Every structure is written in C-alpha cells, then in structure tokens.
C-alpha cells in the first residue's frame, strides 16, 4: 500500500475529462488507494464503472444526504441544483443494497442540516438508518457526511451500535471530533488543512491511530486557484509530518495501518 485518499469524487463533471492524468499524478505522488464515494444510484453506477477500469479506485456506494430528500425539497420550493433527473431515494437505496458486496464501504451517507430544511429531517433520518442497516448487514464501514447535525448523527450511530465509521471533512467542534475518536471512529483530514485552523487542530490533537486523509476532490483544494485531486493527500501527509515531528514515511505507515484496520484490507 501507500497513501490513501478516503474520500474523492472522480466522477464529478469537473474531473472526468482528466481522469487519466489525475490517476497518474496520484500514482506518482504515492497514492495507491482512492476511495471514490457515490452520491446516488446514477453516480454509484459511474463509480462502479470507474473502479472496473482503474485498480487504484475502491468504490464506496452511498446516497448524499441532500439527494436523499431532494425531491421533497423541490416540492417545498427549496432550490438545490443537480444536473438531470435524479433517481429517487428508494431507487438509490435499492441500488446500494444490490451492489454492497462490491463496495469497500457504504458512503457517503449521513445527515445535512445546512441545505435540508428541518421539516425534512425525519425523512432524511429514515433514509440514513436504512443505509446504515445495509452497511451492518454487509459488514462494511460507513463514510459519513454531516453538516450541522453531527451530534444527531452520532446519536443514531450509537443507537444502532455502529463502530466502523469514518467521518469525512468533519465540520463540528474539535472537542466533538476527539469524542468520536475516543469511540474508535476515524476522521479524515482534507487537503486544505494548512489553511484551516480546525483541521490543523485535529491533526495536532487527535490520536494518530484515528486519522485518515482525504481530498473530497474537486473541492477543498490546498490551493484555491485550482481543483483538488487525490495527489494532494501527499501534501497533507507532509503537513502531518511537520506537526507530529516525524518523517513522511512514518505518517504514511500510520495512514496505511489505519486504512487497513477500518476497511479490513491488507496493509
């Protein structure tokens, strides 16, 4: 193994035209595993096709929390742009159920209170619970997206006795991040960590056996002038080495071990 990007969106329209270049730059940077997260049934299918032609891509199938209630949001007059007609939540959940055996994780899934109005939170929770149950049935970890609903998300995971969790781009308080780590959950630090006080604090203070790296590409770039891509995790590993006072090789070995433990693959 080598470095891993545990949260990427290489099926994004902003990246697909440069697929070969992105994969080659990742390889050159020492990134050997790229977990590409699906957003809905349509995107999951694209992730599946990408994984079939790119050995470094590990598919995670999920349903973005906004997409889970997007039709209901539109009925309420809430505008959230998506290209084309999306599959329904039921169709996306069924797709994940049918293909979970091919995935390295179920994700991204979760709760979003930033875009989603409170009236739809109960429905969003129903979908989240369905997907978590699928992950438990398939014995797979989950990759969580949550925005402004971190504590509620944790309540549900504890109620459902979920332990194999990666919190992607965690936006809650650093103290809550530490509480998640104490429960055995992992948190992935994005490539914009050098210019983020909260992500820097997480890198500095979280137990090192609870840290993973991600890009959320094409978002959260270390350089606002360009899109992010999986190769950028090498820069985050360098930053972690500086904060931890160790070599990049030691950071890489730690990330390898953490990745292998969560996803149950050979390090």
C-alpha positions as CSV (number, residue, x, y, z in Angstrom):
1,X,0.0,0.0,0.0
2,X,0.9,3.7,0.2
3,X,-1.1,6.8,0.9
4,X,-4.9,6.7,0.6
5,X,-7.5,9.3,-0.3
6,X,-10.6,8.0,1.5
7,X,-13.0,10.5,0.0
8,X,-12.9,11.5,-3.6
9,X,-15.4,12.3,-6.3
10,X,-13.6,11.4,-9.5
11,X,-16.9,11.0,-11.3
12,X,-17.5,14.8,-10.9
13,X,-18.1,16.5,-14.2
14,X,-15.3,18.9,-13.3
15,X,-12.8,16.0,-13.2
16,X,-13.8,13.3,-15.7
17,X,-12.1,14.8,-18.7
18,X,-8.7,14.5,-17.0
19,X,-9.3,11.0,-15.5
20,X,-6.0,9.5,-16.8
21,X,-3.9,12.5,-15.8
22,X,-5.4,12.6,-12.3
23,X,-4.8,8.8,-11.7
24,X,-1.2,9.1,-13.0
25,X,-0.4,12.1,-10.8
26,X,-1.9,10.2,-7.8
27,X,0.3,7.2,-8.6
28,X,3.4,9.5,-8.9
29,X,2.6,11.1,-5.5
30,X,2.5,7.7,-3.8
31,X,-1.3,7.5,-3.6
32,X,-2.2,3.8,-4.1
33,X,-5.8,3.7,-2.9
34,X,-8.6,6.2,-3.8
35,X,-12.0,5.6,-2.3
36,X,-14.4,7.2,-4.7
37,X,-17.8,7.9,-2.9
38,X,-21.1,7.7,-4.8
39,X,-23.8,10.3,-4.4
40,X,-26.9,8.5,-5.7
41,X,-27.8,5.5,-7.9
42,X,-26.7,7.3,-11.1
43,X,-23.4,8.4,-9.6
44,X,-22.8,5.0,-7.9
45,X,-23.0,3.4,-11.4
46,X,-20.4,5.8,-12.6
47,X,-18.2,4.9,-9.6
48,X,-18.6,1.2,-10.3
49,X,-17.5,1.7,-13.9
50,X,-14.5,3.7,-12.9
51,X,-13.4,1.1,-10.4
52,X,-13.7,-1.6,-13.1
53,X,-11.1,0.2,-15.2
54,X,-8.8,1.7,-12.5
55,X,-7.3,-0.7,-10.0
56,X,-6.4,2.1,-7.5
57,X,-10.1,3.1,-7.2
58,X,-12.0,1.5,-4.4
59,X,-15.8,2.0,-4.7
60,X,-18.0,3.3,-1.9
61,X,-21.6,3.4,-2.7
62,X,-23.9,5.8,-1.0
63,X,-26.6,8.4,-1.1
64,X,-25.7,12.1,-0.4
65,X,-27.9,13.4,2.5
66,X,-29.3,16.2,0.3
67,X,-30.0,13.8,-2.6
68,X,-31.9,11.6,-0.1
69,X,-34.6,14.2,0.2
70,X,-34.0,16.3,-2.9
71,X,-37.4,15.6,-4.5
72,X,-39.2,16.7,-1.3
73,X,-37.0,19.8,-1.1
74,X,-38.1,20.8,-4.6
75,X,-41.7,20.2,-3.7
76,X,-41.2,22.7,-0.8
77,X,-39.7,25.2,-3.2
78,X,-36.1,24.8,-2.0
79,X,-33.6,25.1,-4.8
80,X,-30.6,22.8,-4.9
81,X,-29.0,22.3,-8.3
82,X,-28.4,18.9,-9.7
83,X,-28.0,18.1,-13.4
84,X,-30.8,16.0,-14.8
85,X,-33.5,14.0,-13.1
86,X,-32.1,12.1,-10.1
87,X,-33.2,8.6,-9.0
88,X,-35.5,8.6,-6.0
89,X,-34.1,7.8,-2.6
90,X,-35.8,4.4,-2.7
91,X,-34.1,3.6,-6.0
92,X,-30.7,4.7,-4.7
93,X,-31.1,2.7,-1.5
94,X,-32.1,-0.4,-3.6
95,X,-29.1,0.1,-5.8
96,X,-26.8,0.2,-2.8
97,X,-28.5,-3.0,-1.4
98,X,-27.9,-4.8,-4.7
99,X,-24.3,-3.8,-5.1
100,X,-23.0,-3.6,-1.5
101,X,-21.0,-6.8,-2.0
102,X,-18.8,-5.0,-4.5
103,X,-18.0,-2.0,-2.2
104,X,-15.2,-1.2,0.3
105,X,-17.7,1.0,2.3
106,X,-21.1,2.5,2.3
107,X,-20.7,6.2,1.7
108,X,-21.2,8.9,1.6
109,X,-24.2,8.9,3.8
110,X,-25.4,11.0,6.7
111,X,-27.4,14.0,7.8
112,X,-27.3,17.5,6.5
113,X,-28.9,20.4,8.3
114,X,-27.3,23.2,6.2
115,X,-29.2,22.7,2.9
116,X,-32.1,20.5,4.1
117,X,-35.0,22.2,5.9
118,X,-35.9,21.0,9.3
119,X,-39.3,19.7,8.1
120,X,-37.4,17.0,6.1
121,X,-35.0,15.9,8.8
122,X,-37.2,13.0,10.0
123,X,-37.3,11.6,6.4
124,X,-33.6,12.2,6.0
125,X,-33.0,10.2,9.2
126,X,-35.2,7.3,7.9
127,X,-33.0,7.0,4.7
128,X,-29.8,7.3,6.8
129,X,-31.0,4.5,9.1
130,X,-31.8,2.3,6.0
131,X,-28.3,2.7,4.6
132,X,-26.6,2.2,8.0
133,X,-28.6,-1.0,8.4
134,X,-27.3,-2.1,4.9
135,X,-23.8,-1.5,6.0
136,X,-24.2,-3.5,9.1
137,X,-25.8,-6.4,7.2
138,X,-22.9,-6.3,4.7
139,X,-20.3,-5.9,7.4
140,X,-18.9,-2.7,5.8
141,X,-17.7,0.5,7.3
142,X,-19.6,3.7,6.6
143,X,-18.3,7.1,5.4
144,X,-20.3,9.9,7.0
145,X,-21.1,13.3,5.6
146,X,-22.8,15.5,8.1
147,X,-23.2,19.3,8.3
148,X,-24.7,20.9,11.3
149,X,-26.2,17.6,12.5
150,X,-23.1,16.0,13.9
151,X,-24.4,15.2,17.3
152,X,-27.7,13.7,16.0
153,X,-25.7,11.6,13.6
154,X,-23.6,10.2,16.5
155,X,-26.8,9.5,18.5
156,X,-28.2,7.4,15.7
157,X,-24.9,5.5,15.2
158,X,-24.6,4.8,18.9
159,X,-28.2,3.6,19.0
160,X,-27.5,1.3,16.0
161,X,-24.2,0.1,17.6
162,X,-22.1,1.1,14.6
163,X,-18.4,1.2,15.3
164,X,-16.6,1.2,11.9
165,X,-17.0,4.8,10.9
166,X,-15.1,7.4,9.0
167,X,-16.2,11.0,9.4
168,X,-15.4,12.8,6.3
169,X,-14.4,16.5,6.4
170,X,-15.8,16.8,9.9
171,X,-17.2,20.3,10.5
172,X,-18.2,20.1,14.1
173,X,-16.2,21.3,17.2
174,X,-12.7,19.8,17.7
175,X,-13.8,18.6,21.2
176,X,-16.6,16.5,19.5
177,X,-14.0,15.2,17.0
178,X,-12.0,14.0,19.9
179,X,-15.0,12.3,21.4
180,X,-15.6,10.5,18.2
181,X,-12.0,9.3,18.2
182,X,-12.5,8.0,21.8
183,X,-15.3,5.9,20.5
184,X,-13.0,4.3,17.9
185,X,-14.2,6.3,14.9
186,X,-11.8,7.7,12.4
187,X,-11.8,11.2,10.9
188,X,-10.3,12.0,7.5
189,X,-8.5,15.3,7.2
190,X,-8.9,17.1,3.9
191,X,-6.2,18.7,1.7
192,X,-6.9,22.3,2.8
193,X,-5.7,21.5,6.3
194,X,-2.8,24.0,6.1
195,X,-5.3,26.9,5.7
196,X,-7.9,25.6,8.2
197,X,-7.4,26.1,11.9
198,X,-9.9,23.4,12.9
199,X,-8.3,20.7,10.6
200,X,-4.9,21.7,11.8
201,X,-6.1,21.3,15.4
202,X,-7.5,17.9,14.6
203,X,-4.2,16.8,13.1
204,X,-2.3,18.1,16.1
205,X,-4.6,16.6,18.8
206,X,-6.5,13.5,17.5
207,X,-4.9,10.2,18.3
208,X,-2.8,9.3,15.3
209,X,-4.5,5.9,15.0
210,X,-7.8,7.7,14.3
211,X,-6.6,9.8,11.4
212,X,-7.1,9.3,7.7
213,X,-6.5,11.6,4.7
214,X,-8.9,12.8,2.0
215,X,-9.4,15.4,-0.6
216,X,-13.2,15.5,-1.3
217,X,-12.0,16.4,-4.8
218,X,-12.7,18.5,-6.7
219,X,-13.4,20.5,-3.5
220,X,-11.2,21.6,-0.5
221,X,-8.1,22.2,-2.5
222,X,-4.8,23.3,-0.8
223,X,-4.7,26.0,-3.5
224,X,-7.8,28.0,-4.1
225,X,-6.6,28.6,-7.7
226,X,-7.2,25.0,-8.8
227,X,-9.3,22.0,-8.2
228,X,-8.1,19.4,-5.7
229,X,-7.3,15.8,-6.7
230,X,-6.1,12.6,-4.9
231,X,-2.4,13.5,-5.3
232,X,-3.0,16.3,-2.8
233,X,-3.0,13.9,0.1
234,X,0.7,13.8,-0.2
235,X,0.8,17.4,0.8
236,X,-1.4,16.7,3.8
237,X,0.9,13.8,4.8
238,X,3.9,16.3,4.7
239,X,1.9,18.7,6.9
240,X,1.1,15.9,9.4
241,X,4.8,15.0,9.5
242,X,5.7,18.6,10.4
243,X,3.0,18.8,13.1
244,X,3.8,15.4,14.5
245,X,7.6,15.8,14.3
246,X,8.1,12.6,12.4
247,X,9.1,11.6,8.9
248,X,6.6,11.4,6.0
249,X,7.4,7.7,5.9
250,X,6.1,7.3,9.4
251,X,3.0,9.2,8.6
252,X,2.4,7.0,5.5
253,X,2.9,3.9,7.6
254,X,0.4,5.1,10.2
255,X,-2.2,6.0,7.4
256,X,-1.7,2.6,5.8
257,X,-2.4,0.9,9.1
258,X,-5.4,3.0,9.9
259,X,-6.8,2.4,6.4
260,X,-6.3,-1.3,6.6
261,X,-8.0,-1.5,10.0
262,X,-11.1,0.4,9.0
263,X,-11.6,-1.2,5.6
264,X,-10.2,-4.7,6.6
265,X,-7.7,-4.9,3.8
266,X,-4.0,-6.0,3.9
267,X,-1.6,-3.2,4.8
